[in-house]
Amino acid sequence: MQNTSRDTSSDDKTRDPRRLQDKMYDVVVAGAGIAGSIASKLIAEKGYKVALVESKPSPTIGMKVCGDGVGLHEFHDAGVTPPTNEVERTVQGVKFYAGSQGLIFTIRGEGVTLNRHAFGQRLLQEAQDQGVELFSENVVTKGLLENGKVVGVGARHSEKFEDFRASITIDATGISAAARNTLPASWPAADRLEKASIGVGYREYRRTADEFEDYCSLYYDWNVAPGGYCWIIPKKGDLVNTGILVPWSASSTSNQLESKFRKFIQQNAALRNSKFVRSEIGLVSLRHPLPSAVASGFLAIGDAACHANPLNGDGIGPAMLSARIASDTAASCLSRNVNSEDALWSSNVEYMKAQGHRYSANKVLSDFMRGLEADEIVVLLKALGTKGEYASGDLLGELSDLNKLTVILRMALRPKFLFRLLATVRRIYAVSSHCKEFPPDPSGFYHWVSKLNQDLRIKT
């Protein structure tokens, strides 16, 4: 059932709409980013016929505004071969800075910074090597619906509209969620991403006077990046990826966002004499993961399912993991000739168990942090700095009882703030525990999600 590896976007025969409308795939994947390329490859290597529909020209696939950093453990968790030629720097962890206080704490753990374009091209080639049929320069415009089930996607190529039909459709189109956002609003998978939950990032590549250290660095200063942070991520040699991420509500215009970033450059010794290379702007989801990314004949993965970490917008690791889970589910369903919501539901269950419960809890913490005043965010980070080094992102879980007592004593002079923090910690644990009890089938979903919305304080 596999196809010969080739890009059919320029094949005049495949541009015949009548031929495409009659052409059936086992799976159509919309979006050839990290999530889409990995999912299509994993499904195709099991012998299924896969179409990969992408808006960009083939040579530009992989180009994206991104921090470029990812922990090595995230490749192992997702079952993806760690990169070699696409690595620009090996890093030893992440350092956290607060206001003018300098370094507060460090999370240690080996990771890499990627040549994002080269990595994307590698993943695409691996997919095509497994027989995935690429349709580049096709903009997905809608999900195709028949009898309450998704049966493919509609796309626009030049001035022509074409249909790609399949037993299972996977939306990996990023934050635009081009197929998912056209599903009926009453479907759980059609849950919309609101502006309040979108982050706006402005990024520059710059060359520094001295090579930056082998750590990714995050800088939290509400006077510069209200509700967000600035970053410096080392690349090859003296090149760095640096920028600012703030919630949509604080971004104003791109010029104002760039102006905020200029303030950061002036204050940061490592960037003060750096030279500008190029700049870009992009969007990222800062909400909790979709409670359900599944419908009959349909799965959403990566940014299309809001799988990025709400604390920082990190999306490479989540994209890889959700692609692996969705591909396993899709292949299992195809082998049994089923594609109902019930049959695909295990993708929800597995994602929530593996990562969704943590990122849903992170949404509670991120909302709390973004509601703090400039001096309060410094107090919070300094309290977490009670333990100078962490081995993972589970900061609360790594604090010993003595560490926790020290945090409380440090905040004793701010009783109202301490009370709010303790209430937030209770909500974090409540949300995480609730998500670990994700319903095993759709029948219990509406009761479960109602409780989740209460814990997240979401109005419905």
C-alpha positions as CSV (number, residue, x, y, z in Angstrom):
1,M,0.0,0.0,0.0
2,Q,3.0,2.3,0.2
3,N,3.7,4.9,-2.5
4,T,7.0,5.7,-4.2
5,S,8.7,8.6,-2.4
6,R,8.1,11.8,-4.3
7,D,6.7,15.4,-4.0
8,T,3.5,15.5,-6.1
9,S,2.9,19.2,-5.8
10,S,4.3,19.9,-9.2
11,D,2.9,16.9,-11.0
12,D,0.3,18.1,-13.5
13,K,-1.6,14.9,-13.3
14,T,-2.1,15.2,-9.6
15,R,-3.5,18.7,-10.0
16,D,-6.6,17.3,-11.7
17,P,-9.3,17.8,-9.0
18,R,-11.4,15.0,-10.3
19,R,-8.6,12.5,-9.8
20,L,-7.8,13.7,-6.3
21,Q,-11.5,13.7,-5.2
22,D,-11.6,10.0,-6.1
23,K,-8.3,9.2,-4.5
24,M,-8.5,7.6,-1.1
25,Y,-5.8,7.3,1.6
26,D,-5.6,5.5,4.8
27,V,-4.5,8.6,6.6
28,V,-4.3,12.3,5.6
29,V,-2.0,14.4,7.8
30,A,-2.4,18.2,7.5
31,G,0.8,20.0,8.2
32,A,4.4,18.8,7.6
33,G,6.0,20.3,10.7
34,I,7.6,18.2,13.4
35,A,4.4,16.6,14.5
36,G,3.0,16.0,11.1
37,S,6.2,14.6,9.5
38,I,6.8,12.2,12.4
39,A,3.2,11.0,12.6
40,S,3.0,10.4,8.8
41,K,6.3,8.5,8.8
42,L,5.4,6.3,11.7
43,I,2.1,5.4,10.2
44,A,3.5,4.8,6.7
45,E,6.2,2.5,7.9
46,K,3.5,0.2,9.1
47,G,2.4,-0.2,5.5
48,Y,-0.4,2.4,5.3
49,K,-1.0,4.9,2.6
50,V,-0.4,8.4,3.8
51,A,-0.9,11.9,2.3
52,L,0.9,14.8,3.8
53,V,-0.7,18.1,2.9
54,E,1.5,21.2,3.6
55,S,1.0,24.9,2.8
56,K,4.8,25.7,2.3
57,P,7.0,24.8,-0.6
58,S,8.9,21.7,0.1
59,P,12.4,23.4,0.5
60,T,11.1,25.7,3.2
61,I,9.5,23.0,5.4
62,G,11.0,23.2,8.8
63,M,11.4,27.0,8.9
64,K,9.6,28.3,12.0
65,V,9.9,31.0,14.7
66,C,11.1,28.8,17.5
67,G,13.4,28.8,20.5
68,D,15.2,25.9,18.9
69,G,16.1,24.2,22.2
70,V,15.0,20.7,23.3
71,G,16.0,18.3,26.0
72,L,17.6,15.0,24.9
73,H,15.1,13.1,27.1
74,E,12.3,14.4,24.9
75,F,13.6,12.5,21.9
76,H,13.8,9.3,23.9
77,D,10.3,9.8,25.3
78,A,8.9,10.2,21.8
79,G,10.9,7.4,20.3
80,V,12.6,9.8,17.8
81,T,16.2,9.3,16.8
82,P,18.2,12.2,18.5
83,P,19.6,14.6,15.9
84,T,23.3,14.7,15.0
85,N,23.9,16.8,11.9
86,E,21.1,19.2,12.9
87,V,22.6,20.1,16.3
88,E,24.1,23.5,16.6
89,R,25.1,23.4,20.3
90,T,24.9,20.9,23.2
91,V,23.6,22.6,26.3
92,Q,23.7,21.6,30.0
93,G,20.4,23.0,31.2
94,V,18.4,26.1,31.7
95,K,19.3,29.1,33.9
96,F,16.6,31.4,35.4
97,Y,17.1,35.0,36.1
98,A,14.7,37.5,37.9
99,G,14.7,41.2,37.4
100,S,17.9,42.8,38.5
101,Q,18.6,39.9,41.0
102,G,20.8,37.9,38.7
103,L,20.8,34.1,38.5
104,I,18.2,32.5,40.8
105,F,18.3,28.8,40.0
106,T,19.3,26.3,37.4
107,I,17.6,23.2,35.9
108,R,20.3,20.8,34.8
109,G,19.8,18.3,32.0
110,E,21.5,17.8,28.7
111,G,19.8,19.2,25.6
112,V,20.5,20.5,22.2
113,T,19.8,23.6,20.2
114,L,18.7,22.7,16.7
115,N,19.1,24.0,13.2
116,R,15.3,24.0,13.0
117,H,15.1,24.0,9.2
118,A,17.6,21.1,8.8
119,F,15.7,19.1,11.4
120,G,12.4,19.7,9.7
121,Q,13.9,18.6,6.4
122,R,15.3,15.5,7.9
123,L,12.0,14.5,9.4
124,L,10.3,15.2,6.0
125,Q,12.8,13.1,4.1
126,E,12.3,10.2,6.6
127,A,8.6,10.4,6.0
128,Q,9.0,10.3,2.2
129,D,11.5,7.5,2.5
130,Q,8.6,5.4,4.0
131,G,6.3,6.2,1.1
132,V,4.5,9.2,2.4
133,E,3.1,11.3,-0.5
134,L,3.8,15.0,0.0
135,F,1.4,17.6,-1.4
136,S,3.3,20.9,-0.8
137,E,1.9,24.4,-1.5
138,N,-1.6,23.1,-0.5
139,V,-3.3,25.3,2.1
140,V,-5.8,23.3,4.2
141,T,-9.1,25.2,4.3
142,K,-11.4,22.8,6.1
143,G,-12.1,19.4,7.5
144,L,-14.4,17.3,5.3
145,L,-17.5,16.1,7.1
146,E,-19.9,13.3,6.2
147,N,-22.5,11.8,8.5
148,G,-21.0,13.2,11.7
149,K,-17.5,12.0,10.8
150,V,-14.3,13.7,9.5
151,V,-13.4,12.1,6.1
152,G,-10.4,14.2,5.1
153,V,-9.5,17.8,4.4
154,G,-10.2,20.4,1.7
155,A,-7.2,22.4,0.4
156,R,-6.4,25.2,-2.0
157,H,-3.5,24.9,-4.5
158,S,-3.1,28.1,-6.5
159,E,-6.7,28.8,-7.6
160,K,-7.9,25.2,-7.4
161,F,-9.7,23.5,-4.5
162,E,-9.0,19.9,-3.9
163,D,-10.2,17.2,-1.5
164,F,-7.9,14.7,0.3
165,R,-10.0,11.8,1.7
166,A,-9.0,9.2,4.3
167,S,-10.2,6.9,6.9
168,I,-8.4,9.0,9.6
169,T,-7.4,12.7,9.4
170,I,-4.7,14.2,11.6
171,D,-4.5,17.9,12.0
172,A,-0.9,19.0,12.6
173,T,-1.2,22.5,11.1
174,G,0.1,24.3,14.2
175,I,-1.6,27.1,16.1
176,S,-4.0,27.8,13.2
177,A,-5.6,24.3,13.6
178,A,-6.9,24.7,10.0
179,A,-9.0,21.6,10.0
180,R,-9.9,21.4,13.7
181,N,-11.2,25.0,13.7
182,T,-13.8,24.1,11.0
183,L,-15.4,21.2,13.0
184,P,-18.8,21.8,14.5
185,A,-18.5,24.0,17.6
186,S,-20.4,21.5,19.7
187,W,-17.6,18.9,19.3
188,P,-15.1,18.8,22.1
189,A,-12.2,18.7,19.6
190,A,-13.4,22.0,18.2
191,D,-12.6,23.9,21.4
192,R,-11.3,27.3,20.2
193,L,-8.0,29.0,21.2
194,E,-8.9,32.4,22.5
195,K,-6.6,35.5,22.1
196,A,-6.0,35.6,25.8
197,S,-4.3,32.2,25.6
198,I,-1.9,33.2,22.8
199,G,1.7,34.3,23.3
200,V,3.4,36.6,20.8
201,G,7.1,36.1,20.3
202,Y,9.7,38.4,18.7
203,R,13.0,36.7,17.9
204,E,16.3,37.9,16.7
205,Y,19.4,36.0,15.7
206,R,22.5,38.0,16.9
207,R,26.2,37.5,17.0
208,T,27.8,38.2,20.4
209,A,31.2,39.5,21.1
210,D,32.0,36.4,23.1
211,E,30.6,32.9,22.7
212,F,27.6,32.4,25.0
213,E,27.8,29.7,27.7
214,D,26.4,26.2,27.1
215,Y,23.1,27.0,28.9
216,C,19.7,28.3,27.7
217,S,18.9,31.4,29.8
218,L,15.4,32.7,30.7
219,Y,14.9,36.2,32.1
220,Y,11.8,37.2,34.0
221,D,11.3,40.9,34.4
222,W,7.7,42.2,34.2
223,N,9.1,45.8,33.5
224,V,10.5,44.5,30.3
225,A,8.4,41.5,29.4
226,P,5.1,41.8,31.3
227,G,3.6,38.3,31.9
228,G,6.3,36.7,29.9
229,Y,10.1,36.4,29.6
230,C,13.2,37.1,27.4
231,W,15.6,34.4,26.4
232,I,19.1,33.7,25.1
233,I,19.7,30.4,23.5
234,P,23.2,29.6,22.2
235,K,23.6,28.4,18.6
236,K,26.8,27.6,16.6
237,G,29.8,29.7,17.5
238,D,29.0,33.3,18.5
239,L,25.4,33.1,17.1
240,V,22.5,33.2,19.6
241,N,18.7,32.9,19.3
242,T,17.3,35.7,21.6
243,G,13.9,37.3,21.9
244,I,10.9,38.1,24.0
245,L,7.6,36.3,24.6
246,V,4.5,38.0,26.1
247,P,0.8,37.2,26.3
248,W,-1.3,38.7,23.5
249,S,-2.8,41.2,25.8
250,A,0.6,42.6,26.6
251,S,2.1,42.5,23.1
252,S,0.4,45.7,21.7
253,T,2.0,46.2,18.3
254,S,5.1,44.5,16.8
255,N,6.9,47.8,17.1
256,Q,6.2,48.1,20.8
257,L,7.2,44.4,21.3
258,E,10.5,45.1,19.5
259,S,10.9,48.3,21.7
260,K,10.6,46.2,24.8
261,F,13.2,43.8,23.5
262,R,15.6,46.7,22.8
263,K,15.4,47.5,26.6
264,F,16.4,43.9,27.4
265,I,19.4,44.1,25.0
266,Q,20.6,47.3,26.7
267,Q,20.3,45.7,30.1
268,N,22.0,42.4,29.3
269,A,25.8,42.4,29.2
270,A,26.0,39.4,26.9
271,L,24.0,41.2,24.2
272,R,25.1,44.8,24.7
273,N,27.7,44.7,21.9
274,S,26.1,42.0,19.8
275,K,25.3,42.4,16.1
276,F,21.9,42.0,14.5
277,V,21.5,39.2,11.9
278,R,17.7,38.9,11.3
279,S,14.4,39.0,13.1
280,E,11.0,37.2,13.0
281,I,7.7,37.2,14.9
282,G,5.4,34.3,15.7
283,L,2.5,33.0,17.8
284,V,2.3,30.2,20.3
285,S,-0.4,28.7,22.5
286,L,-0.2,29.4,26.2
287,R,-3.4,27.5,27.2
288,H,-3.8,24.0,28.7
289,P,-3.9,21.1,26.2
290,L,-7.2,20.4,24.6
291,P,-9.1,18.1,26.9
292,S,-10.1,16.1,23.9
293,A,-8.2,16.2,20.6
294,V,-10.3,13.4,19.1
295,A,-13.5,13.1,17.0
296,S,-14.8,10.4,14.7
297,G,-12.2,9.9,12.0
298,F,-10.0,12.7,13.5
299,L,-7.0,13.4,15.7
300,A,-5.2,16.7,16.4
301,I,-1.6,16.8,17.5
302,G,1.2,19.3,18.5
303,D,0.3,23.0,18.4
304,A,-3.0,22.2,16.6
305,A,-4.1,20.5,19.9
306,C,-2.5,23.2,22.1
307,H,0.1,20.8,23.4
308,A,2.8,23.4,24.0
309,N,3.9,24.0,27.6
310,P,1.7,26.9,28.9
311,L,4.6,28.1,31.1
312,N,7.0,28.9,28.3
313,G,5.5,28.0,24.9
314,D,8.0,25.1,24.4
315,G,6.5,22.9,21.6
316,I,9.2,20.7,20.0
317,G,9.1,17.9,22.7
318,P,5.2,17.9,22.9
319,A,4.9,17.8,19.1
320,M,7.2,14.7,19.0
321,L,5.4,12.9,21.8
322,S,1.8,13.6,20.6
323,A,2.8,12.5,17.1
324,R,4.1,9.1,18.4
325,I,0.9,8.6,20.5
326,A,-1.5,9.6,17.7
327,S,0.4,7.4,15.1
328,D,0.2,4.4,17.4
329,T,-3.5,4.9,17.9
330,A,-4.2,5.5,14.1
331,A,-2.2,2.4,13.1
332,S,-4.1,0.3,15.7
333,C,-7.5,1.5,14.5
334,L,-6.6,0.9,10.8
335,S,-5.5,-2.6,11.6
336,R,-9.0,-3.2,13.1
337,N,-10.8,-1.2,10.4
338,V,-12.3,1.2,12.9
339,N,-12.2,5.0,13.1
340,S,-14.9,6.1,15.5
341,E,-14.4,8.5,18.4
342,D,-14.5,5.6,20.8
343,A,-11.9,3.7,18.8
344,L,-9.5,6.8,18.6
345,W,-10.1,7.8,22.2
346,S,-7.1,6.0,23.5
347,S,-4.9,8.8,22.0
348,N,-6.5,11.2,24.5
349,V,-6.0,8.8,27.4
350,E,-2.3,8.1,26.5
351,Y,-1.4,11.8,26.0
352,M,-3.1,12.9,29.2
353,K,-1.2,10.2,31.1
354,A,2.1,10.9,29.5
355,Q,2.1,14.7,29.5
356,G,-1.3,16.4,29.5
357,H,-1.7,16.2,33.3
358,R,1.5,18.1,33.8
359,Y,0.8,20.8,31.2
360,S,-2.8,21.3,32.5
361,A,-1.3,21.8,36.0
362,N,1.3,24.2,34.5
363,K,-1.6,26.3,33.2
364,V,-2.6,27.0,36.8
365,L,0.9,28.1,37.7
366,S,1.3,30.2,34.5
367,D,-2.0,32.0,35.2
368,F,-0.9,32.7,38.8
369,M,2.5,34.0,37.6
370,R,1.0,36.3,35.0
371,G,-1.3,37.9,37.6
372,L,1.7,38.9,39.8
373,E,3.2,42.4,40.1
374,A,6.7,43.0,39.0
375,D,8.1,42.7,42.5
376,E,6.0,39.6,43.3
377,I,7.4,37.6,40.4
378,V,10.9,38.2,41.7
379,V,9.8,37.1,45.2
380,L,8.3,33.9,43.8
381,L,11.4,33.0,41.8
382,K,13.7,33.8,44.7
383,A,11.6,31.5,46.8
384,L,12.0,28.7,44.3
385,G,15.7,29.5,44.3
386,T,15.8,28.1,47.8
387,K,17.0,25.0,46.0
388,G,19.7,26.4,43.7
389,E,19.7,23.4,41.3
390,Y,17.0,21.1,40.0
391,A,17.2,17.9,38.0
392,S,13.9,18.4,36.2
393,G,11.1,20.8,35.5
394,D,9.1,19.4,38.4
395,L,10.2,22.1,40.8
396,L,7.6,21.6,43.5
397,G,8.1,17.8,43.4
398,E,11.9,18.3,44.0
399,L,11.6,20.6,47.0
400,S,12.3,18.7,50.3
401,D,10.2,19.4,53.4
402,L,13.0,21.7,54.6
403,N,13.0,23.6,51.3
404,K,9.3,24.1,51.5
405,L,9.5,25.4,55.1
406,T,12.3,27.8,53.9
407,V,10.0,29.1,51.1
408,I,7.2,29.7,53.6
409,L,9.5,31.5,56.0
410,R,10.8,33.7,53.2
411,M,7.3,34.8,52.4
412,A,6.2,35.3,56.0
413,L,6.3,39.1,55.6
414,R,3.9,38.8,52.6
415,P,1.0,36.8,54.2
416,K,-1.6,37.6,51.5
417,F,0.9,36.6,48.7
418,L,1.8,33.4,50.6
419,F,-1.9,32.5,51.0
420,R,-2.5,33.0,47.3
421,L,0.6,30.9,46.5
422,L,-0.5,28.0,48.8
423,A,-4.0,28.1,47.3
424,T,-2.4,27.9,43.8
425,V,-0.3,24.9,44.8
426,R,-3.4,23.1,46.0
427,R,-5.1,23.8,42.6
428,I,-2.0,22.6,40.8
429,Y,-2.1,19.2,42.5
430,A,-5.9,19.0,42.1
431,V,-5.7,19.6,38.4
432,S,-2.9,17.1,37.9
433,S,-4.7,14.4,39.9
434,H,-7.9,15.0,38.0
435,C,-6.2,14.8,34.7
436,K,-4.7,11.5,35.7
437,E,-8.2,10.2,36.0
438,F,-9.1,11.0,32.4
439,P,-12.2,9.0,31.3
440,P,-11.3,5.8,29.5
441,D,-14.1,6.4,26.9
442,P,-16.2,9.4,25.7
443,S,-19.2,8.6,27.9
444,G,-17.6,10.1,31.0
445,F,-16.0,13.1,29.2
446,Y,-18.6,15.9,29.8
447,H,-18.7,15.3,33.5
448,W,-14.9,15.1,33.7
449,V,-14.3,18.3,31.7
450,S,-16.9,20.2,33.7
451,K,-14.8,19.5,36.8
452,L,-11.6,20.4,35.0
453,N,-13.1,23.8,33.9
454,Q,-14.0,24.5,37.5
455,D,-10.5,23.7,38.7
456,L,-9.0,25.9,35.9
457,R,-11.6,28.6,36.5
458,I,-12.8,28.6,32.9
459,K,-16.2,30.0,32.3
460,T,-18.3,27.9,29.9
